[in-house]
Amino acid sequence: MGFNSIVLVKQVPDTKRVSARAMNPDGTLNRSALPAIFNPEDLNALELALQLRERYGGSVCVITMGPPQAAEVLREALFRGADSVILLTDKCFAASDTLATSYILSQAIRKIGRFDLILCGRQAIDGNTAQVGPQVAEKLELPQITYTEKVECIKDGKISAWRLVEHGAEL
């Protein structure tokens, strides 16, 4: 049968290396002054997708949106075990907010068509909005589970998952 996952990832500046040199006079981040890395939260989503593929079969497709150099995170995703990768890049995507980003990603997912689950990291370390994943789900009219810690069971098209809530966790 198989279980096909799409994982949305982002290349981000390494915020652990922020210094005065990396800050613009207006207080914004000078992204070119920092090395780019795979968003750590998205690595969790990729790992979960790979575990699900191992348990249930299927495939893992990784998508990122960004400049051509964002292909580096896609190479890393392939190295880690992804089956396929897609880079969405266009100069008109520059400086997209979460609304534009989620629209572009949702359109790419519509084009792919066949998937069982879309996984996203909790948030990107360069913005911390945690909005892209929920906005993609909304645009695709899909149910969502946020703050998922682990997937317990996938059966008959239903998923049981543990997720964090304010005072603990729930199944």
C-alpha positions in Angstrom: 0.0 0.0 0.0 2.4 2.7 1.1 2.1 6.0 2.9 3.2 9.1 0.9 4.4 12.1 2.9 5.2 15.7 1.8 7.6 17.5 4.1 7.8 21.3 3.9 11.3 22.7 4.9 13.1 26.0 4.9 16.7 27.1 4.6 17.3 29.6 7.4 20.2 31.7 8.7 22.1 30.1 11.5 20.8 32.3 14.4 23.2 30.8 16.8 25.9 32.9 15.1 24.1 36.2 15.4 26.6 39.0 16.3 26.6 42.8 15.9 28.0 42.2 12.4 24.9 40.3 11.4 22.5 43.1 12.4 21.5 45.9 10.2 21.3 49.5 11.6 17.4 49.2 11.7 17.6 46.1 13.9 16.8 43.6 11.2 19.0 40.6 10.4 21.6 40.8 7.7 21.0 37.3 6.3 24.0 37.4 4.0 26.3 37.7 7.1 25.3 34.3 8.5 25.7 30.8 7.1 22.5 29.1 5.9 21.3 25.9 7.6 18.4 23.4 7.4 15.7 24.7 9.8 16.1 22.5 12.9 12.4 22.2 13.5 11.9 20.9 9.9 14.5 18.2 10.5 12.1 16.8 13.1 9.3 16.7 10.4 11.6 15.0 7.9 12.7 12.4 10.5 9.0 11.6 11.3 8.2 11.2 7.6 11.2 8.8 7.2 10.1 6.8 10.2 6.5 6.5 8.8 7.9 5.4 5.4 10.0 2.7 7.2 6.9 1.4 9.1 4.3 1.7 6.3 6.2 2.0 3.0 5.5 4.7 0.6 7.5 7.8 -0.2 8.9 11.1 1.2 8.8 14.2 -1.0 10.5 17.3 0.4 9.6 20.8 -0.8 11.3 24.1 -0.1 10.7 27.6 -1.4 13.6 30.1 -1.7 16.5 31.3 -3.8 18.5 28.8 -5.8 20.9 28.3 -3.0 18.1 26.8 -0.9 18.7 23.6 -3.0 21.3 22.8 -0.4 18.7 21.8 2.2 17.1 19.6 -0.5 20.5 17.9 -1.1 20.7 17.3 2.6 17.1 15.9 2.6 18.1 13.4 -0.1 21.2 12.5 1.9 19.0 11.8 4.9 16.7 9.5 2.9 14.0 11.6 1.1 12.8 10.0 -2.2 12.3 13.2 -4.1 12.7 17.0 -3.6 11.2 20.1 -5.2 12.6 23.6 -5.2 10.1 26.5 -5.7 12.2 29.5 -6.7 11.3 32.8 -8.4 12.4 36.3 -7.8 8.8 37.3 -7.2 8.8 35.0 -4.1 11.4 37.3 -2.4 10.2 38.7 0.9 7.1 36.7 0.9 5.2 36.8 4.2 3.5 33.7 5.7 0.3 34.3 3.7 2.1 34.4 0.3 4.4 31.5 1.3 1.6 29.3 2.3 -0.3 30.1 -0.9 2.7 29.2 -3.0 3.4 26.0 -1.1 -0.3 24.9 -1.2 -0.4 25.4 -5.0 2.7 23.2 -5.4 1.0 20.5 -3.2 -2.2 20.8 -5.3 0.0 20.2 -8.4 1.6 17.1 -6.8 -1.9 15.8 -6.0 -1.2 12.4 -4.4 -0.2 12.5 -0.7 -1.4 11.0 2.6 0.2 13.5 5.0 1.9 16.9 4.9 4.5 17.4 7.7 6.0 20.7 8.7 8.3 21.8 11.5 6.7 23.7 14.3 8.2 27.0 13.1 11.2 28.5 11.4 14.0 29.9 13.6 14.3 33.0 11.5 10.7 34.2 12.1 9.1 32.1 14.8 5.5 32.8 13.5 4.5 29.1 13.4 1.9 30.1 10.8 2.9 28.5 7.4 1.9 24.9 8.3 -1.6 25.8 9.6 -2.1 28.2 6.7 -1.2 25.6 4.1 -3.7 23.2 5.8 -6.4 25.8 5.7 -5.8 26.6 2.0 -5.9 22.9 1.2 -9.0 22.5 3.4 -7.2 19.7 5.4 -7.5 18.9 9.0 -4.4 19.6 11.0 -2.6 18.4 14.2 -0.2 20.9 15.6 2.6 20.3 18.0 2.8 16.6 17.2 5.4 14.7 19.2 4.9 11.2 17.7 2.5 9.3 15.5 1.1 6.2 17.2 -0.9 4.5 14.5 -2.1 4.9 11.0 -5.0 2.7 10.0 -7.9 3.0 7.6 -6.9 6.5 6.7 -6.9 7.7 10.3 -3.9 8.9 12.3 -3.4 8.7 16.1 -0.8 11.1 17.3 0.5 12.6 20.5 0.6 16.3 20.6 1.6 18.9 23.2 -1.0 21.0 24.8 -0.8 23.8 27.4 -0.7 21.5 30.5 0.6 18.2 29.1 -0.1 16.0 26.1 -3.1 14.4 24.4 -3.7 11.5 22.1 
